[in-house]
């Protein structure tokens, strides 16, 4: 499938002239000119048209013209005058399509016949200028708030220059799906606008203006609606129209790159639903497991690993990279690393690298020589390098670079999960990275009160495999809190024994207030001896059904993250969310000299 790729200027921050250059540089074919952007610009419509032509951009749409149907007959002449002037602006731009939004005014008249007649009059004005009108049902329209009502009015108008606009957000946010477009011919769809959004229980206008996102970043079936529009015969562009606090605050170049990537992903999704089409990229991996954690080299790192119980298990055959192991838990210490990185095991490795390149995710530049295992790296929007290895024993297994290792001793069970802090403005991009590249699916969003604000947290896991990533976003911007890996959780078989060993080795563990254990005894009917042991060793506890979780934390370490050690019993599958407020408070209290008392957000 080859479609022109377009984006609305309202979907980027900045001034109109700068937006146009950014959109062209990102690789888009076309652009929607938002009226407010034009009104605030020193460039006239003809100047904008010339600028777009010079940049190789086609002006696909001028938008929006508002509140033009369902108007009292006495007020309609003023509407005609206003629309005629806006159509002249669109003509000067060279925009072939003009978007009309359904009326949201309190005095709008609920009369489809009247709305159709008024649109037909406006259609005459557009036809005189060689233009097409695309009528859009705003999800908060006074009377026309669903695509079916808008189509009924377009049909009643019976005018070749009056067509239907389909906006995936407006359609899906009202509870409709692709079936709402059944019977609508593609030739009568004048324009398609594409946006996704997370599922939120809030006023639809606030939802639309503050929380829209690009395809693949939300939870709506955007692909299903676009598929239906294309199947009907629509031959216009795929055009993104996203409103959100994120795009208003993020650098325009970052947003434009993210936006184009989302269209590539959408096209790939569409191709996979069509047996005759060629996908844009190889499929996402079917399985993903945690392979290793990589840390920058230094005496403090070696000392920490040794006290945690890791042992040196070998060196890379030609790089200054050491392999440390504690049972099934693997950590690489790299003299060339600048921050924590994550290794994942999946197959085939080459396919993941090709998918990353096709979806425009940036690769990590790594020097390799003959004989090195292929270990492609992709940088996540949070700045975490993710290295892709083959499963154990396969040709692309990272262990081959370290030679034979001593027999594996009893020890920890592996990496349970990794917590990653993400700035709010990068959250949607990070979600797209985890979902579109690695095929991870999100759990429900959780919120926690931090002593200095609020933290939103969401876990991601593959359909198959043990990889668990928890993304955390502080609600209040805190520039002193860097993004990246903030927590590494290792799993063990006997937490209480391990905590006793760690204390004996001098590993600092997070203090837990005695009030916590008084509350724990009230919440759960625990054996008094177990409760006393938990209190003695500063161990946190949670229960869900027949499952239990025991876990303990270090303070935030000089390496910039904390270590969690946990034991899962009886199929417990969560992260101890009920204990998060205790951990956040303890971590905040332990960092006053580092960041003025603000705790770095960790995971649940």
C-alpha positions as CSV (number, residue, x, y, z in Angstrom):
1,X,0.0,0.0,0.0
2,X,1.4,3.4,-1.0
3,X,-0.5,6.4,0.4
4,X,0.6,10.0,0.7
5,X,1.6,10.7,4.3
6,X,0.3,14.0,5.7
7,X,0.1,15.7,9.1
8,X,-1.8,18.7,10.4
9,X,0.2,21.7,11.5
10,X,-1.7,21.8,14.7
11,X,0.0,18.5,15.6
12,X,3.4,20.2,16.1
13,X,4.7,22.9,18.4
14,X,6.2,26.2,17.1
15,X,5.4,28.7,14.4
16,X,3.9,27.9,11.0
17,X,7.1,28.5,8.9
18,X,9.2,26.4,11.2
19,X,6.5,23.6,11.3
20,X,6.5,23.4,7.5
21,X,10.3,22.9,7.4
22,X,10.1,20.3,10.1
23,X,7.3,18.4,8.4
24,X,9.2,18.3,5.1
25,X,12.5,17.3,6.8
26,X,10.8,14.4,8.5
27,X,9.7,13.0,5.1
28,X,6.0,13.8,4.9
29,X,4.4,14.3,1.5
30,X,1.6,16.7,2.6
31,X,0.3,18.9,5.2
32,X,-3.0,20.2,6.6
33,X,-2.9,23.9,7.3
34,X,-4.6,24.8,10.6
35,X,-6.5,28.1,10.4
36,X,-5.1,29.4,13.7
37,X,-1.5,28.7,12.5
38,X,-2.2,30.7,9.4
39,X,-3.9,33.6,11.2
40,X,-1.0,34.0,13.6
41,X,1.7,33.8,10.8
42,X,3.2,36.8,9.0
43,X,3.1,34.6,5.8
44,X,0.2,35.2,3.6
45,X,-1.7,32.2,2.0
46,X,0.3,32.6,-1.3
47,X,3.5,32.7,0.7
48,X,2.6,29.5,2.5
49,X,1.7,27.9,-0.8
50,X,5.1,28.8,-2.3
51,X,7.0,27.7,0.8
52,X,5.2,24.3,0.7
53,X,6.0,23.9,-3.0
54,X,9.6,24.7,-2.4
55,X,9.7,22.1,0.4
56,X,8.0,19.5,-1.7
57,X,4.9,19.5,0.4
58,X,1.4,19.2,-1.0
59,X,-1.3,21.2,0.9
60,X,-3.9,18.5,1.3
61,X,-6.5,20.4,3.5
62,X,-7.4,23.7,5.0
63,X,-9.0,23.3,8.4
64,X,-11.3,23.9,10.2
65,X,-14.3,26.0,9.4
66,X,-16.7,25.7,12.3
67,X,-20.4,25.9,13.2
68,X,-21.8,26.3,9.7
69,X,-24.8,24.0,9.7
70,X,-27.9,23.7,11.9
71,X,-27.8,27.5,12.0
72,X,-30.9,29.7,12.4
73,X,-32.0,30.8,8.9
74,X,-31.7,34.4,9.9
75,X,-28.1,33.9,10.8
76,X,-27.1,31.8,7.8
77,X,-26.2,34.8,5.5
78,X,-23.4,35.7,7.9
79,X,-22.2,32.1,7.7
80,X,-22.2,32.2,3.9
81,X,-20.1,35.4,3.9
82,X,-17.7,33.9,6.5
83,X,-17.3,30.6,4.6
84,X,-16.8,32.3,1.3
85,X,-13.9,34.3,2.7
86,X,-12.4,31.1,4.2
87,X,-12.8,29.3,0.9
88,X,-10.9,32.2,-0.8
89,X,-8.1,31.6,1.7
90,X,-8.1,27.9,0.9
91,X,-8.0,28.8,-2.8
92,X,-4.9,31.0,-2.3
93,X,-3.3,28.1,-0.4
94,X,-4.1,25.7,-3.2
95,X,-5.9,23.5,-0.7
96,X,-8.3,21.2,-2.6
97,X,-10.3,20.2,0.5
98,X,-11.8,22.3,3.3
99,X,-12.9,20.8,6.6
100,X,-16.2,21.7,8.1
101,X,-16.8,20.8,11.7
102,X,-20.3,20.0,13.1
103,X,-22.0,22.8,15.1
104,X,-21.2,22.8,18.8
105,X,-23.1,26.0,19.7
106,X,-25.9,25.8,22.3
107,X,-28.4,27.3,19.8
108,X,-27.7,24.8,17.1
109,X,-30.9,23.4,15.5
110,X,-31.4,19.7,15.5
111,X,-32.8,19.4,11.9
112,X,-30.9,17.2,9.5
113,X,-32.8,18.6,6.5
114,X,-31.9,22.1,7.5
115,X,-28.2,21.1,8.0
116,X,-28.2,19.4,4.6
117,X,-29.7,22.3,2.8
118,X,-27.2,24.7,4.3
119,X,-24.3,22.4,3.4
120,X,-25.6,22.3,-0.1
121,X,-25.4,26.1,-0.4
122,X,-21.9,26.0,0.9
123,X,-21.1,23.2,-1.5
124,X,-22.0,25.6,-4.4
125,X,-19.5,28.1,-3.1
126,X,-16.8,25.4,-2.9
127,X,-17.6,24.0,-6.4
128,X,-17.2,27.5,-7.9
129,X,-13.6,27.5,-6.6
130,X,-12.9,23.9,-7.6
131,X,-12.9,22.7,-4.0
132,X,-14.5,19.9,-2.0
133,X,-16.0,20.3,1.5
134,X,-15.4,17.5,4.0
135,X,-18.0,17.5,6.8
136,X,-16.8,16.1,10.2
137,X,-18.9,15.0,13.1
138,X,-17.1,16.3,16.2
139,X,-17.5,13.9,19.1
140,X,-18.8,16.8,21.2
141,X,-21.0,18.3,18.4
142,X,-24.3,19.7,19.7
143,X,-26.5,17.4,17.6
144,X,-24.1,15.9,15.0
145,X,-21.6,13.9,17.1
146,X,-21.4,10.6,15.3
147,X,-20.2,9.7,11.9
148,X,-23.5,8.1,11.0
149,X,-25.4,11.4,11.6
150,X,-22.8,13.3,9.5
151,X,-23.2,10.8,6.7
152,X,-27.0,11.1,6.8
153,X,-26.7,14.9,6.3
154,X,-24.1,14.5,3.5
155,X,-26.4,12.1,1.7
156,X,-29.4,14.5,2.2
157,X,-27.3,17.4,0.8
158,X,-26.8,15.4,-2.4
159,X,-24.0,17.7,-3.6
160,X,-20.9,16.4,-5.3
161,X,-18.8,19.0,-3.4
162,X,-20.1,18.0,0.0
163,X,-18.4,14.9,1.3
164,X,-17.8,13.1,4.6
165,X,-14.7,13.6,6.7
166,X,-13.7,10.5,8.8
167,X,-11.7,11.1,11.9
168,X,-10.7,8.0,13.7
169,X,-10.7,9.6,17.1
170,X,-14.1,11.2,16.8
171,X,-15.6,7.9,15.5
172,X,-14.0,5.6,18.0
173,X,-14.4,7.9,21.1
174,X,-18.2,7.8,20.7
175,X,-18.1,4.0,20.9
176,X,-18.5,3.3,17.2
177,X,-16.2,1.1,15.2
178,X,-15.5,0.4,11.5
179,X,-19.0,-0.9,11.1
180,X,-20.3,2.7,11.4
181,X,-18.9,3.3,7.8
182,X,-20.8,0.4,6.2
183,X,-22.4,1.6,3.0
184,X,-20.3,4.8,2.7
185,X,-18.7,4.8,-0.7
186,X,-15.0,5.7,-0.7
187,X,-15.6,8.4,-3.4
188,X,-17.9,10.2,-0.9
189,X,-15.2,10.3,1.8
190,X,-13.5,13.6,1.2
191,X,-10.7,13.3,3.9
192,X,-9.4,10.8,6.5
193,X,-7.8,12.1,9.7
194,X,-6.0,9.6,11.9
195,X,-5.4,9.8,15.7
196,X,-5.2,7.3,18.5
197,X,-5.8,7.8,22.3
198,X,-5.6,5.9,25.5
199,X,-8.9,4.7,27.0
200,X,-9.8,7.4,29.5
201,X,-13.1,8.0,31.4
202,X,-13.4,11.8,31.0
203,X,-15.2,14.5,29.1
204,X,-14.7,13.8,25.4
205,X,-13.6,17.4,24.6
206,X,-10.8,17.3,27.2
207,X,-9.9,13.8,26.1
208,X,-9.6,15.0,22.5
209,X,-7.6,18.2,23.2
210,X,-5.2,16.9,25.8
211,X,-4.7,13.1,25.2
212,X,-4.7,12.2,21.6
213,X,-1.7,10.4,20.3
214,X,-0.3,8.8,17.2
215,X,-1.4,5.3,15.9
216,X,0.1,2.5,18.0
217,X,0.5,4.7,21.1
218,X,-3.1,4.4,22.4
219,X,-5.7,1.7,22.7
220,X,-8.1,2.5,19.9
221,X,-8.7,0.2,16.8
222,X,-7.3,2.9,14.5
223,X,-6.2,0.3,12.0
224,X,-9.7,-1.2,11.7
225,X,-11.3,2.1,10.8
226,X,-8.5,3.0,8.3
227,X,-8.8,-0.4,6.7
228,X,-12.6,0.1,6.3
229,X,-12.0,3.5,4.7
230,X,-9.5,2.2,2.2
231,X,-11.6,-0.8,1.4
232,X,-14.5,1.5,0.5
233,X,-12.2,3.1,-2.1
234,X,-10.9,6.2,-0.5
235,X,-7.8,7.4,-2.4
236,X,-6.7,10.4,-0.4
237,X,-3.8,10.8,2.0
238,X,-3.3,9.2,5.4
239,X,-3.2,12.4,7.5
240,X,-2.4,12.7,11.2
241,X,-4.3,15.1,13.4
242,X,-3.3,14.9,17.0
243,X,-4.0,17.4,19.9
244,X,-2.3,16.8,23.2
245,X,-0.2,18.5,25.9
246,X,2.7,16.4,24.8
247,X,2.9,17.6,21.2
248,X,2.4,21.2,22.4
249,X,5.4,21.0,24.7
250,X,7.8,18.7,22.7
251,X,10.3,19.8,20.1
252,X,8.7,19.8,16.7
253,X,11.4,17.6,15.1
254,X,10.9,14.9,17.8
255,X,7.1,14.9,17.2
256,X,7.4,14.9,13.4
257,X,9.8,11.9,13.5
258,X,7.4,10.1,15.9
259,X,4.5,10.9,13.7
260,X,6.0,9.6,10.6
261,X,7.1,6.4,12.4
262,X,3.5,5.9,13.5
263,X,2.2,6.0,9.9
264,X,4.9,3.5,8.9
265,X,3.6,1.3,11.7
266,X,0.0,1.8,10.6
267,X,0.8,0.9,7.0
268,X,2.6,-2.2,8.2
269,X,-0.5,-3.2,10.3
270,X,-2.7,-2.6,7.3
271,X,-0.5,-4.7,5.0
272,X,-0.6,-7.6,7.5
273,X,-4.4,-7.7,7.3
274,X,-4.2,-7.9,3.5
275,X,-2.9,-11.3,2.2
276,X,-2.0,-9.6,-1.2
277,X,0.1,-6.8,0.4
278,X,3.8,-6.8,1.3
279,X,4.4,-5.7,4.9
280,X,6.5,-2.7,5.5
281,X,8.7,-4.5,8.1
282,X,9.3,-8.0,9.4
283,X,6.8,-9.0,12.2
284,X,7.4,-8.2,15.8
285,X,9.1,-11.0,17.7
286,X,6.8,-13.7,19.1
287,X,8.8,-14.2,22.3
288,X,11.0,-11.9,24.4
289,X,13.0,-12.8,27.5
290,X,15.3,-10.7,29.7
291,X,18.9,-11.6,28.9
292,X,21.2,-9.3,30.8
293,X,21.7,-5.9,32.3
294,X,24.7,-3.9,31.2
295,X,26.4,-1.3,33.5
296,X,29.3,1.1,33.1
297,X,32.6,-0.1,34.4
298,X,34.1,1.2,37.6
299,X,35.4,0.0,41.0
300,X,32.0,0.9,42.6
301,X,30.2,-1.3,40.2
302,X,32.5,-4.3,40.7
303,X,32.2,-3.8,44.5
304,X,28.4,-3.6,44.4
305,X,28.1,-6.8,42.3
306,X,30.5,-8.7,44.5
307,X,28.5,-7.7,47.6
308,X,25.3,-8.6,46.0
309,X,26.7,-12.1,45.4
310,X,27.7,-11.9,41.7
311,X,30.9,-13.6,40.6
312,X,33.1,-12.8,37.7
313,X,32.3,-15.4,35.0
314,X,34.5,-14.3,32.1
315,X,35.6,-11.5,29.7
316,X,34.6,-10.6,26.2
317,X,37.1,-12.1,23.8
318,X,38.5,-8.7,22.7
319,X,36.5,-5.9,24.5
320,X,36.8,-4.6,28.0
321,X,33.5,-6.1,29.0
322,X,33.2,-8.4,32.0
323,X,30.5,-11.0,32.6
324,X,29.2,-11.3,36.1
325,X,26.7,-13.9,37.1
326,X,24.5,-14.8,40.1
327,X,22.7,-18.0,39.2
328,X,20.5,-17.1,36.1
329,X,21.0,-13.4,36.7
330,X,23.5,-11.9,34.2
331,X,25.2,-8.5,34.3
332,X,27.8,-7.2,31.9
333,X,30.2,-4.5,33.0
334,X,31.3,-2.4,30.0
335,X,34.2,0.1,30.1
336,X,32.6,1.8,27.1
337,X,29.1,2.2,28.5
338,X,27.8,5.5,29.8
339,X,24.7,4.2,31.5
340,X,22.6,1.1,32.1
341,X,21.5,-0.9,29.1
342,X,19.2,-3.9,28.7
343,X,19.8,-7.1,26.8
344,X,16.8,-9.1,25.6
345,X,16.7,-12.6,24.0
346,X,14.5,-13.2,21.0
347,X,14.7,-14.7,17.6
348,X,15.5,-14.2,14.9
349,X,17.8,-11.3,15.8
350,X,18.2,-10.0,12.2
351,X,14.5,-9.7,11.9
352,X,14.2,-7.4,15.0
353,X,17.0,-5.2,13.6
354,X,15.3,-4.9,10.2
355,X,12.0,-4.1,11.9
356,X,13.7,-1.4,13.9
357,X,15.2,0.2,10.8
358,X,11.9,0.0,8.9
359,X,10.1,1.7,11.8
360,X,12.8,4.4,12.0
361,X,14.0,3.6,15.5
362,X,17.6,4.8,16.1
363,X,20.3,2.1,16.3
364,X,23.2,2.0,18.8
365,X,26.5,2.5,17.1
366,X,28.8,-0.4,18.3
367,X,32.2,-1.4,16.9
368,X,32.3,-5.1,16.0
369,X,34.9,-7.3,14.5
370,X,34.9,-10.7,12.8
371,X,33.8,-13.3,15.2
372,X,31.6,-11.1,17.3
373,X,28.1,-12.2,17.9
374,X,25.6,-10.0,16.2
375,X,24.0,-8.0,18.9
376,X,22.1,-5.1,17.3
377,X,21.2,-2.2,19.6
378,X,18.2,0.1,19.4
379,X,17.9,3.2,21.7
380,X,14.5,3.7,23.3
381,X,13.0,7.2,23.6
382,X,13.9,7.1,27.3
383,X,17.5,6.8,26.3
384,X,18.0,3.1,27.2
385,X,20.0,1.1,24.8
386,X,18.3,-2.3,24.1
387,X,20.6,-5.0,22.7
388,X,19.0,-8.0,21.0
389,X,20.5,-11.4,21.4
390,X,19.5,-14.8,20.2
391,X,18.2,-17.3,22.8
392,X,20.6,-19.5,24.7
393,X,22.7,-21.8,22.6
394,X,21.8,-20.3,19.2
395,X,24.3,-18.7,16.8
396,X,23.4,-15.2,17.9
397,X,23.6,-15.9,21.7
398,X,25.6,-13.1,23.3
399,X,27.4,-15.7,25.6
400,X,29.5,-16.9,22.6
401,X,31.6,-13.7,22.9
402,X,32.7,-14.7,26.4
403,X,33.9,-18.2,25.9
404,X,33.3,-21.1,28.2
405,X,32.0,-20.2,31.7
406,X,32.3,-22.3,34.8
407,X,29.3,-24.5,35.7
408,X,26.4,-22.4,36.8
409,X,26.1,-22.4,40.6
410,X,22.9,-22.1,42.5
411,X,21.8,-18.5,42.9
412,X,19.2,-16.0,41.8
413,X,16.5,-17.0,39.3
414,X,17.2,-14.1,36.9
415,X,16.0,-10.6,36.1
416,X,12.4,-10.3,37.1
417,X,11.7,-6.8,35.8
418,X,13.4,-3.4,35.0
419,X,11.9,0.0,35.9
420,X,12.4,2.8,33.4
421,X,11.7,6.5,34.2
422,X,10.3,8.4,31.2
423,X,9.7,12.1,31.0
424,X,6.0,12.8,30.4
425,X,6.7,14.3,27.0
426,X,8.4,11.0,25.9
427,X,5.8,8.6,27.3
428,X,3.8,8.1,24.1
429,X,7.0,7.5,22.1
430,X,8.2,5.0,24.7
431,X,4.9,3.2,24.5
432,X,5.2,3.0,20.7
433,X,8.7,1.6,21.0
434,X,7.7,-1.2,23.3
435,X,4.5,-2.0,21.4
436,X,5.4,-1.6,17.8
437,X,9.0,-2.9,17.9
438,X,9.0,-5.5,20.6
439,X,5.4,-6.5,20.5
440,X,4.9,-5.9,24.3
441,X,1.4,-5.2,25.6
442,X,0.6,-2.8,28.5
443,X,-1.1,-3.7,31.7
444,X,-3.5,-1.3,33.4
445,X,-2.2,2.2,34.3
446,X,-1.6,2.7,38.0
447,X,-1.0,5.9,39.9
448,X,0.9,6.4,43.1
449,X,1.4,9.4,45.4
450,X,5.0,10.4,45.7
451,X,6.1,12.7,48.6
452,X,6.7,15.4,45.9
453,X,3.9,14.7,43.4
454,X,2.4,11.7,41.6
455,X,3.9,8.9,39.6
456,X,2.0,7.0,36.8
457,X,3.2,3.5,36.2
458,X,2.4,0.8,33.6
459,X,3.9,-2.6,33.1
460,X,4.7,-4.1,29.7
461,X,5.1,-7.8,28.8
462,X,5.2,-9.9,25.7
463,X,2.6,-12.5,25.0
464,X,5.3,-15.2,25.4
465,X,8.5,-14.8,27.4
466,X,9.6,-13.5,30.8
467,X,10.6,-9.9,29.8
468,X,8.9,-7.4,32.1
469,X,9.4,-3.6,31.8
470,X,7.7,-1.1,34.0
471,X,7.5,2.5,32.6
472,X,7.1,5.3,35.2
473,X,6.2,8.9,34.6
474,X,6.3,11.7,37.1
475,X,3.3,14.0,36.7
476,X,5.3,17.1,37.6
477,X,8.3,17.9,35.5
478,X,11.5,17.5,37.5
479,X,14.5,18.3,35.3
480,X,16.9,17.0,37.9
481,X,15.5,13.5,37.7
482,X,17.1,11.8,34.7
483,X,15.3,9.3,32.6
484,X,16.4,5.7,32.0
485,X,16.8,2.6,34.1
486,X,15.9,3.5,37.7
487,X,15.3,0.0,39.2
488,X,16.4,-3.5,38.5
489,X,14.5,-6.4,40.2
490,X,16.1,-9.8,40.6
491,X,14.1,-12.9,41.5
492,X,15.2,-15.4,44.1
493,X,13.8,-18.6,45.7
494,X,14.3,-17.6,49.4
495,X,14.2,-13.9,50.0
496,X,14.6,-14.0,53.7
497,X,17.8,-16.0,53.4
498,X,19.1,-13.7,50.8
499,X,18.3,-10.6,52.8
500,X,20.2,-12.0,55.8
501,X,23.2,-12.7,53.5
502,X,23.1,-9.2,51.9
503,X,23.0,-7.5,55.4
504,X,26.0,-9.6,56.4
505,X,27.8,-8.5,53.2
506,X,27.2,-4.9,54.0
507,X,24.7,-4.2,51.3
508,X,22.6,-1.2,52.4
509,X,18.8,-2.0,52.4
510,X,16.0,0.4,52.4
511,X,14.7,1.1,56.0
512,X,11.0,0.3,56.5
513,X,9.0,2.1,59.2
514,X,7.6,0.0,62.0
515,X,4.2,1.6,61.2
516,X,4.2,-0.4,58.0
517,X,4.3,-3.7,59.9
518,X,1.5,-2.6,62.2
519,X,-0.6,-1.9,59.2
520,X,0.5,-5.2,57.5
521,X,-0.7,-7.1,60.6
522,X,-4.0,-5.4,60.3
523,X,-4.4,-6.1,56.5
524,X,-3.3,-9.7,56.6
525,X,-3.7,-12.5,59.1
526,X,0.0,-13.4,59.0
527,X,1.7,-15.8,61.3
528,X,3.2,-13.7,64.1
529,X,6.6,-15.3,63.6
530,X,6.6,-14.4,59.9
531,X,5.5,-10.9,60.7
532,X,8.3,-10.5,63.2
533,X,10.8,-11.8,60.7
534,X,9.6,-9.4,58.0
535,X,9.9,-6.6,60.5
536,X,13.4,-7.7,61.6
537,X,14.8,-7.7,58.1
538,X,12.9,-4.8,56.5
539,X,11.0,-7.0,54.0
540,X,7.8,-5.9,52.3
541,X,4.9,-8.2,51.8
542,X,1.9,-8.5,49.5
543,X,-0.8,-11.1,48.8
544,X,-3.2,-11.6,45.9
545,X,-5.4,-14.7,46.0
546,X,-3.2,-17.6,46.8
547,X,0.0,-15.8,45.7
548,X,2.4,-14.0,47.9
549,X,5.2,-11.5,47.2
550,X,8.2,-10.8,49.5
551,X,10.5,-8.1,48.4
552,X,13.2,-5.7,49.7
553,X,15.1,-2.8,48.2
554,X,18.4,-1.1,48.4
555,X,18.4,2.7,48.5
556,X,19.1,4.5,45.3
557,X,22.7,3.6,44.6
558,X,25.5,5.8,43.3
559,X,25.0,4.0,39.9
560,X,21.7,5.8,39.7
561,X,19.2,3.0,40.3
562,X,18.0,0.8,43.1
563,X,18.0,-3.0,43.3
564,X,14.9,-4.9,44.3
565,X,15.2,-8.5,45.3
566,X,11.9,-10.4,45.4
567,X,10.4,-13.9,45.9
568,X,7.1,-14.8,44.2
569,X,5.1,-17.6,45.8
570,X,2.0,-19.4,44.6
571,X,1.8,-17.7,41.2
572,X,1.9,-14.1,42.4
573,X,2.1,-12.0,39.3
574,X,2.1,-8.4,40.4
575,X,4.7,-5.9,41.6
576,X,3.6,-5.1,45.1
577,X,1.7,-2.0,44.3
578,X,0.2,-1.7,47.8
579,X,3.8,-1.1,49.1
580,X,4.8,1.5,46.6
581,X,4.0,4.6,48.8
582,X,6.3,3.2,51.5
583,X,9.2,2.7,49.1
584,X,8.7,6.2,47.5
585,X,8.7,7.8,50.9
586,X,11.8,5.9,52.0
587,X,13.7,6.7,48.8
588,X,12.7,10.4,49.0
589,X,14.1,10.6,52.5
590,X,17.4,9.0,51.4
591,X,18.2,11.5,48.7
592,X,18.1,15.0,50.2
593,X,21.6,15.9,49.3
594,X,21.3,14.7,45.7
595,X,18.2,16.5,44.4
596,X,16.7,18.7,47.1
597,X,14.6,15.9,48.5
598,X,12.9,14.8,45.3
599,X,12.9,11.0,44.9
600,X,13.7,9.6,41.5
601,X,10.6,7.7,40.4
602,X,10.9,4.0,40.4
603,X,8.6,1.2,39.5
604,X,5.8,-0.5,41.3
